[in-house]
Amino acid sequence: MSEILIAGCGYVGGALGQRLARQGHRVWGLRRDVSRLPEGIRPFPADLARPETLTRLPARFDYVFYTAGATAFTDAAYRAAYVEGARNLLEALRAASQEPRRVFFTSSTGVYGQDDGAWLDEDSPAAPLRFSGLRLLEGEAIFHESGYPATVVRLGGIYGPGRTRLIDQVRDGSARRVEGRAVLLNLIHRDDCAGILHHLMDLDAPEPLYLAVDNEPVERNVLLCWVAKQLGLPPPPVAPAEGIAEPQRGGNRRFRNDRLAASGYCFLFPTYREGYAALLRP
């Protein structure tokens, strides 16, 4: 049995915590509102933005997962979540003379700025075009320079239970295919996020960096049409890119998961088809 801390124990962290708890580990979930922790996870009420709340760590941790997320899509929110929060937690661990075997930081494929349809992997240069990617890279560096054995996992677009906006838009008729612009989605189901992190924890010597995406990038228009077909609906109408009210954050790039596959991980949902089919079941 290991003592495990999940800092920012929300959508992904909660699923990870439940998985680890079922395996017999003692799992502590750090978040401001611990009433929202899933069953089986021990509460650690604290605020990553307030270092004074991190001084009384509840255990000697074998593994630490940093799965916090930004509360808004702003530079200030990303800095608070991925830079200041990361630094505060690591400083608290050092101040308490904690010696975890490994610390994990969940980042995002948003650290890449390429937009030419190229295939990318862990060796591709990360040159973000937005503040979000820049702050994530800062957080990655903080973990790699912490003095602890560290692994960064760059997650693709996360979907899963409770995150069905695309399905809802197809069902209610508000979805639109975008004309004249390639938007490639590199997706990962929430349960695979949890499975990957658990798998990497169990490896003797994981790599410092992994891309966590499923086996098949999909063009957004193709995914919309596939979902519509499963629902017995016609394909969503096409609209010019400038007519889409909310700009898409996706880019025109594809990610390989070869390093993850070589580590021995087997996907629960290898592509969007299996993952979205599970969400569409009554």
ABEGO torsion letter per residue (X at the ends): XBBBBBBGBBAAAAAAAAAAAAAGBBBBBBBABAAABBBGBBBBBBBAABAAAAABBABBBABBBBABBBABBBAAAAAAAAAAAAAAAAAAAAAAGBBBABBBBBBBAAABABAAGBBBBAABBBBBABAAAAAAAAAAAAAAAAGBBBBBBBBBBBBEBGBAAAAAAAAAGABBBBBGBBBBBBBBBAAAAAAAAAAAAABABBBABBBBBBABBBBAAAAAAAAAAAAGBBBBBBBBAAABABBBABBBBBBBAAAAAAAGBBBABABAAAAAAAAABX
